[in-house]
């Protein structure tokens, strides 16, 4: 039974009277914070303090049990014990700033340090230091890669998310120049004010521009190709400290290599992108058998220039596994409404929490897969005829992912200058190899 308030049980340990007193203090402290359970449970903690099993013999007043100065010692020991317990219980990869991983969390790696990229001169100096010390460099954006291969042990991680200024918007030429840490959301916020929109990007706008072009990403747009087609030029910081302007006309050999090169040819500093006009779309969704999709796409989607964006999803429900699908099209809404009436940017994606719950059920159970497919198909089919602007159609923010950013980059990449050898890709006097 717990002692009465203001009292504690005195225990005798094999180590002598002092150990018994220490145990008394500990037992009193834990009882006062409400975690006294029973003698057997509590005594399991005793060896941490006196190294022997103890037997409680009597109940005495706390003031008698406590010797001068022992209260502080007991409180300190209790604090240390609870701190250690809390640390072990909640320890995770994302609590250690030097143990980094990507979105998959497959392969956490201890790195030498993580550096926030802020200024061009700082990045030049950093690469020189890495070269002098023989260190590898990983370039990180939002850290949404999923291969578990994006960092090097004892290397340097350059976090480019702070390198995120919009440098120029030319509304006449429909171009925008941004630092590589800028997100697509920032570009949309800027371009939307002038009736402009992004040509190509992923379905979410939380990724960085540098990461997206480093993997030559694609999205729902089916008229502008992958991201390389919307890149006008970029500046590239090479491993030897040179900064080169790269375009289809200048240093043209690097243009198709660095775009989709996963950062292997240097750090992309800033990028000039071509934009397009914002447009108003009417959304339609159709269901079909998977075997009919090829003909459907060729005859009804690709052949219709009015359809600007398209996405299709396959069923993973057990009864229709990969045999059923639906296609969602974004076609020009001619005469159905004005752009100005719909061009206010959505600030958050609706139904995120229910969507996450359904997705977890979809992953875990067959009935969850069936329910998810039925709800998805019904929901999107009923949305047919909805009007939406291009910027909002490409604005699925998925804000819940931002809280995971430190543990998860569409373009975390590795760069290292290496000796020339057969099979490597040459760029000027420096040779780079794929480091995966």
C-alpha positions as CSV (number, residue, x, y, z in Angstrom):
1,X,0.0,0.0,0.0
2,X,1.2,3.5,-0.7
3,X,2.3,5.5,2.4
4,X,0.1,8.2,3.8
5,X,0.7,11.7,2.6
6,X,3.8,13.1,4.2
7,X,5.2,9.7,4.9
8,X,7.4,7.2,3.1
9,X,8.5,3.6,3.6
10,X,11.9,3.0,4.9
11,X,13.8,0.3,3.1
12,X,16.9,-1.6,4.0
13,X,19.4,-2.3,1.1
14,X,22.3,-4.6,1.3
15,X,24.6,-1.6,0.7
16,X,23.9,-0.1,4.1
17,X,22.0,2.8,5.7
18,X,22.9,5.4,3.1
19,X,21.5,3.3,0.3
20,X,18.3,2.7,2.3
21,X,17.9,6.5,2.8
22,X,18.4,7.1,-0.9
23,X,15.8,4.5,-1.8
24,X,13.4,6.1,0.7
25,X,13.8,9.5,-1.1
26,X,13.2,7.9,-4.5
27,X,10.1,6.1,-3.3
28,X,8.7,9.2,-1.8
29,X,9.4,11.3,-4.9
30,X,7.7,8.9,-7.3
31,X,4.8,8.5,-5.1
32,X,4.2,12.2,-5.0
33,X,4.2,12.5,-8.8
34,X,1.5,9.9,-9.0
35,X,3.2,6.9,-10.4
36,X,3.3,4.7,-7.3
37,X,2.0,1.4,-8.3
38,X,2.9,-1.4,-5.9
39,X,5.9,-2.7,-4.1
40,X,7.0,-5.2,-6.7
41,X,6.8,-2.8,-9.6
42,X,8.6,0.0,-7.8
43,X,11.4,-2.3,-6.5
44,X,12.4,-3.1,-10.1
45,X,13.9,0.4,-10.2
46,X,15.9,-0.1,-7.0
47,X,19.0,-1.7,-8.5
48,X,19.6,1.5,-10.5
49,X,20.4,3.2,-7.2
50,X,21.7,0.7,-4.7
51,X,22.5,-2.4,-6.8
52,X,20.6,-4.8,-4.5
53,X,17.0,-5.9,-3.9
54,X,15.4,-4.2,-0.9
55,X,12.7,-5.0,1.6
56,X,10.5,-2.3,3.0
57,X,10.3,-2.5,6.8
58,X,8.4,0.4,8.2
59,X,6.6,3.7,7.6
60,X,8.2,6.9,9.0
61,X,7.7,10.6,8.6
62,X,9.4,12.0,5.5
63,X,11.2,14.7,7.4
64,X,12.8,12.1,9.6
65,X,13.8,10.0,6.6
66,X,15.4,12.8,4.7
67,X,18.8,13.9,5.8
68,X,20.0,17.5,5.1
69,X,20.9,18.1,1.5
70,X,19.3,14.8,0.3
71,X,16.2,16.4,-1.1
72,X,18.1,18.2,-3.9
73,X,20.0,15.0,-4.7
74,X,16.9,12.9,-4.9
75,X,15.1,15.5,-7.1
76,X,18.2,15.6,-9.4
77,X,18.4,11.8,-9.6
78,X,14.7,11.6,-10.4
79,X,15.0,14.3,-13.1
80,X,17.9,12.4,-14.7
81,X,16.0,9.1,-14.6
82,X,12.9,10.6,-16.2
83,X,15.0,12.4,-18.8
84,X,16.8,9.3,-19.8
85,X,13.5,7.4,-20.0
86,X,11.9,10.1,-22.1
87,X,14.8,10.3,-24.5
88,X,14.9,6.5,-25.1
89,X,11.1,6.4,-25.5
90,X,10.9,9.2,-28.0
91,X,14.2,8.8,-29.8
92,X,13.9,9.0,-33.6
93,X,16.0,9.7,-36.6
94,X,14.6,13.2,-37.1
95,X,15.8,14.3,-33.6
96,X,19.4,14.0,-34.6
97,X,20.5,16.9,-37.0
98,X,23.5,14.9,-38.2
99,X,21.7,11.6,-38.9
100,X,19.8,12.4,-42.1
101,X,17.5,10.4,-44.4
102,X,15.1,11.0,-47.2
103,X,11.3,10.5,-47.3
104,X,11.6,6.7,-47.4
105,X,13.7,6.6,-44.2
106,X,15.4,3.5,-45.7
107,X,19.0,4.4,-45.1
108,X,19.7,7.0,-42.4
109,X,23.3,8.2,-42.6
110,X,25.5,10.1,-40.2
111,X,26.8,13.2,-42.0
112,X,29.7,15.6,-41.1
113,X,27.3,18.6,-41.0
114,X,24.2,20.2,-42.5
115,X,24.8,23.7,-44.0
116,X,22.0,26.1,-45.0
117,X,22.8,27.6,-48.4
118,X,22.3,31.3,-48.2
119,X,24.8,33.2,-50.4
120,X,26.7,32.3,-53.6
121,X,30.1,33.2,-52.1
122,X,29.3,30.9,-49.2
123,X,28.5,28.0,-51.5
124,X,31.7,28.5,-53.5
125,X,33.8,28.5,-50.3
126,X,32.0,25.4,-49.1
127,X,32.7,23.4,-52.2
128,X,36.4,24.5,-52.0
129,X,36.5,23.3,-48.4
130,X,34.9,19.9,-49.4
131,X,37.4,19.5,-52.2
132,X,40.4,20.3,-50.0
133,X,39.2,17.8,-47.4
134,X,38.1,15.1,-49.8
135,X,34.4,15.3,-48.6
136,X,31.3,14.5,-50.6
137,X,28.5,17.0,-50.9
138,X,24.8,16.2,-51.0
139,X,22.3,18.9,-52.2
140,X,19.0,18.9,-50.5
141,X,15.7,20.6,-51.2
142,X,12.5,19.4,-49.6
143,X,14.0,15.9,-49.2
144,X,11.2,13.9,-50.8
145,X,13.4,11.4,-52.6
146,X,12.4,7.8,-51.8
147,X,15.4,5.6,-52.8
148,X,17.4,5.8,-49.5
149,X,20.5,6.6,-51.6
150,X,20.8,10.3,-51.3
151,X,23.4,11.0,-48.6
152,X,27.0,10.1,-47.9
153,X,28.5,9.0,-44.6
154,X,30.6,11.9,-43.2
155,X,29.7,14.1,-46.1
156,X,28.2,17.6,-46.1
157,X,24.5,18.2,-46.8
158,X,23.7,21.6,-48.3
159,X,20.2,22.5,-47.5
160,X,19.1,24.9,-50.3
161,X,15.6,25.7,-48.9
162,X,16.9,29.1,-47.5
163,X,18.2,30.0,-50.9
164,X,14.8,31.0,-52.0
165,X,14.5,34.5,-53.5
166,X,12.4,35.4,-56.6
167,X,14.9,37.5,-58.6
168,X,12.8,38.7,-61.5
169,X,9.4,38.3,-63.2
170,X,9.1,39.5,-66.9
171,X,5.4,39.6,-67.7
172,X,6.0,40.5,-71.3
173,X,8.3,37.6,-72.0
174,X,6.4,35.4,-69.6
175,X,9.6,34.3,-67.7
176,X,10.6,34.2,-64.1
177,X,14.0,33.9,-62.6
178,X,14.3,32.3,-59.1
179,X,16.9,30.9,-56.8
180,X,16.9,27.1,-56.7
181,X,15.4,26.9,-53.2
182,X,12.2,28.6,-54.2
183,X,9.1,26.4,-54.0
184,X,6.5,26.2,-56.8
185,X,4.0,27.7,-54.4
186,X,6.1,30.9,-54.2
187,X,6.1,31.0,-58.0
188,X,2.3,30.5,-58.2
189,X,1.7,33.2,-55.6
190,X,3.8,35.6,-57.7
191,X,2.6,34.6,-61.2
192,X,-1.1,34.4,-60.4
193,X,-1.2,38.2,-59.8
194,X,-0.4,38.8,-63.5
195,X,-2.5,36.1,-65.0
196,X,0.4,33.7,-65.5
197,X,0.9,30.1,-64.5
198,X,3.6,27.4,-64.4
199,X,3.9,25.2,-67.5
200,X,5.1,22.0,-65.8
201,X,5.5,20.9,-62.2
202,X,4.6,17.9,-60.0
203,X,1.1,17.5,-58.6
204,X,2.2,19.2,-55.3
205,X,3.6,22.7,-55.1
206,X,5.8,22.2,-51.9
207,X,8.9,21.0,-53.9
208,X,11.8,23.2,-54.7
209,X,12.5,24.3,-58.2
210,X,16.1,23.1,-58.0
211,X,15.0,19.7,-56.9
212,X,12.3,19.4,-59.5
213,X,14.6,20.3,-62.5
214,X,17.3,18.1,-61.1
215,X,15.1,15.1,-61.7
216,X,13.4,16.6,-64.8
217,X,10.0,16.0,-63.2
218,X,6.7,15.9,-65.1
219,X,3.2,16.6,-63.9
220,X,-0.4,16.6,-65.1
221,X,0.2,18.9,-68.1
222,X,0.3,16.8,-71.3
223,X,1.1,19.7,-73.8
224,X,4.4,21.1,-72.4
225,X,6.4,17.9,-71.9
226,X,8.7,17.3,-68.9
227,X,10.3,20.2,-67.0
228,X,13.3,20.6,-69.2
229,X,11.1,22.2,-71.9
230,X,10.1,25.1,-69.6
231,X,13.7,25.9,-68.5
232,X,15.3,28.8,-70.4
233,X,18.6,28.8,-68.6
234,X,20.3,28.3,-65.2
235,X,23.5,29.1,-63.4
236,X,25.5,26.1,-62.3
237,X,28.2,26.1,-59.5
238,X,30.7,23.4,-60.5
239,X,32.8,21.4,-58.1
240,X,35.9,23.4,-59.0
241,X,34.2,26.6,-57.9
242,X,33.4,27.9,-61.4
243,X,29.9,29.4,-62.0
244,X,28.6,28.7,-65.5
245,X,25.6,30.0,-67.3
246,X,23.9,27.1,-69.0
247,X,21.3,27.3,-71.7
248,X,20.5,25.8,-75.1
249,X,23.0,28.2,-76.6
250,X,25.7,28.7,-73.9
251,X,27.5,25.7,-72.4
252,X,24.8,23.7,-74.2
253,X,26.5,20.3,-73.4
254,X,25.6,20.7,-69.8
255,X,21.9,21.6,-70.4
256,X,20.6,18.1,-70.9
257,X,23.0,16.7,-68.4
258,X,22.3,18.9,-65.3
259,X,18.6,18.9,-66.0
260,X,17.7,15.4,-64.7
261,X,21.3,14.9,-63.5
262,X,20.4,14.7,-59.8
263,X,23.0,17.3,-59.0
264,X,25.9,15.3,-60.2
265,X,27.3,18.2,-62.3
266,X,27.1,20.9,-59.6
267,X,24.8,23.1,-57.5
268,X,22.1,24.8,-59.5
269,X,22.1,28.4,-58.2
270,X,19.2,30.1,-60.0
271,X,16.9,29.2,-62.9
272,X,14.9,31.1,-65.5
273,X,11.6,29.4,-66.4
274,X,9.1,30.2,-69.1
275,X,5.5,30.6,-67.9
276,X,2.2,30.3,-69.7
277,X,-1.2,32.0,-69.3
278,X,-3.5,31.0,-66.5
279,X,-6.6,29.4,-67.9
280,X,-10.0,28.2,-66.7
281,X,-10.7,24.5,-67.0
282,X,-13.7,22.3,-66.8
283,X,-13.0,19.0,-65.0
284,X,-14.4,15.7,-66.3
285,X,-13.9,12.2,-65.0
286,X,-14.6,8.9,-66.8
287,X,-14.3,5.3,-65.7
288,X,-13.2,2.5,-68.0
289,X,-11.6,-0.9,-68.2
290,X,-7.8,-0.7,-68.2
291,X,-7.6,-2.5,-71.6
292,X,-9.6,0.4,-73.2
293,X,-7.4,3.2,-71.8
294,X,-4.8,3.3,-74.7
295,X,-7.5,3.9,-77.3
296,X,-9.3,6.3,-75.1
297,X,-6.2,8.4,-74.5
298,X,-5.2,8.5,-78.2
299,X,-8.6,9.3,-79.5
300,X,-10.2,11.5,-76.9
301,X,-7.4,13.1,-75.0
302,X,-4.2,13.4,-77.1
303,X,-6.4,14.3,-80.2
304,X,-8.2,17.1,-78.4
305,X,-6.0,20.2,-78.0
306,X,-8.5,21.7,-75.6
307,X,-7.6,19.1,-73.0
308,X,-4.6,20.7,-71.2
309,X,-4.0,18.4,-68.3
310,X,-4.8,14.7,-67.6
311,X,-4.3,12.1,-64.9
312,X,-5.4,8.5,-64.7
313,X,-5.5,6.1,-61.8
314,X,-5.7,2.3,-61.6
315,X,-7.7,0.3,-59.1
316,X,-5.8,-1.7,-56.5
317,X,-9.0,-3.0,-54.9
318,X,-8.9,-6.9,-54.8
319,X,-12.0,-7.4,-57.1
320,X,-10.8,-4.9,-59.8
321,X,-7.1,-5.1,-59.3
322,X,-5.5,-3.2,-62.3
323,X,-8.5,-4.0,-64.5
324,X,-10.5,-0.9,-63.8
325,X,-9.4,2.8,-63.8
326,X,-10.6,6.3,-64.1
327,X,-9.3,9.2,-66.2
328,X,-9.5,12.9,-65.1
329,X,-9.3,15.6,-67.8
330,X,-8.9,19.4,-67.5
331,X,-10.3,20.9,-70.6
332,X,-10.7,24.6,-71.6
333,X,-13.9,26.0,-70.2
334,X,-14.9,28.1,-73.2
335,X,-17.9,30.4,-72.4
336,X,-18.6,28.7,-69.1
337,X,-17.2,31.4,-66.8
338,X,-14.6,34.1,-66.4
339,X,-11.1,33.5,-65.2
340,X,-11.3,36.4,-62.7
341,X,-14.2,34.7,-60.9
342,X,-12.2,31.6,-60.1
343,X,-8.5,32.8,-59.9
344,X,-8.3,33.3,-56.2
345,X,-5.7,30.8,-55.1
346,X,-6.7,28.1,-52.7
347,X,-4.7,28.4,-49.5
348,X,-5.2,24.8,-48.3
349,X,-6.2,21.5,-49.8
350,X,-9.6,20.2,-48.5
351,X,-10.2,16.8,-47.0
352,X,-6.5,16.1,-46.1
353,X,-7.2,14.4,-42.8
354,X,-10.0,12.0,-44.1
355,X,-7.8,11.4,-47.1
356,X,-4.8,10.4,-44.9
357,X,-7.1,8.0,-42.9
358,X,-8.5,6.4,-46.0
359,X,-5.0,6.0,-47.5
360,X,-3.8,4.2,-44.3
361,X,-6.8,1.9,-44.5
362,X,-6.1,1.4,-48.2
363,X,-2.5,0.4,-47.4
364,X,-3.4,-1.9,-44.6
365,X,-6.5,-3.9,-45.6
366,X,-8.3,-5.3,-48.6
367,X,-11.6,-3.8,-47.5
368,X,-9.9,-0.5,-47.1
369,X,-8.7,-0.7,-50.7
370,X,-12.2,-1.5,-51.9
371,X,-13.7,1.4,-49.9
372,X,-11.0,3.8,-51.1
373,X,-11.6,2.9,-54.8
374,X,-15.3,3.2,-54.6
375,X,-15.2,6.5,-52.8
376,X,-12.5,7.9,-55.1
377,X,-14.4,6.9,-58.2
378,X,-17.7,8.3,-57.0
379,X,-16.2,11.5,-55.7
380,X,-14.3,12.4,-58.8
381,X,-17.1,11.4,-61.1
382,X,-19.5,13.6,-59.3
383,X,-17.0,16.5,-59.6
384,X,-17.4,16.4,-63.4
385,X,-18.2,19.9,-64.7
386,X,-16.4,21.7,-61.9
387,X,-14.5,24.8,-63.0
388,X,-11.0,25.4,-61.8
389,X,-8.0,27.6,-62.9
390,X,-4.7,26.2,-64.0
391,X,-2.9,27.5,-60.9
392,X,-5.4,26.0,-58.6
393,X,-5.4,22.7,-60.4
394,X,-1.7,22.5,-59.9
395,X,-1.8,23.6,-56.3
396,X,-2.4,20.5,-54.3
397,X,-0.3,21.7,-51.3
398,X,-0.5,18.7,-49.0
399,X,0.5,20.9,-46.1
400,X,0.7,17.9,-43.8
401,X,4.0,16.9,-45.5
402,X,5.7,20.1,-44.5
403,X,6.0,18.9,-40.9
404,X,8.1,16.0,-42.2
405,X,10.4,18.1,-44.3
406,X,13.4,17.6,-42.1
407,X,13.2,13.8,-42.3
408,X,12.2,13.7,-45.9
409,X,13.7,16.2,-51.5
410,X,12.7,16.0,-54.9
411,X,16.3,16.2,-55.8
412,X,18.6,15.5,-53.0
413,X,21.7,14.7,-54.9
414,X,25.4,14.0,-54.6
415,X,28.3,15.7,-56.2
416,X,32.0,14.8,-56.0
417,X,35.0,15.6,-58.1
418,X,36.8,12.4,-58.9
419,X,39.9,11.4,-60.9
420,X,39.3,10.8,-64.6
421,X,38.5,7.2,-65.5
422,X,36.9,5.3,-68.2
423,X,33.1,5.4,-68.2
424,X,32.9,8.8,-66.4
425,X,31.1,11.8,-67.9
426,X,33.5,14.6,-68.8
427,X,32.7,18.3,-68.3
428,X,35.6,20.5,-69.1
429,X,38.6,19.6,-67.0
430,X,36.6,18.0,-64.2
431,X,35.1,14.5,-64.2
432,X,32.0,13.5,-62.4
433,X,30.5,10.1,-61.8
434,X,27.2,8.8,-60.7
435,X,27.3,8.4,-56.9
436,X,24.3,6.3,-55.9
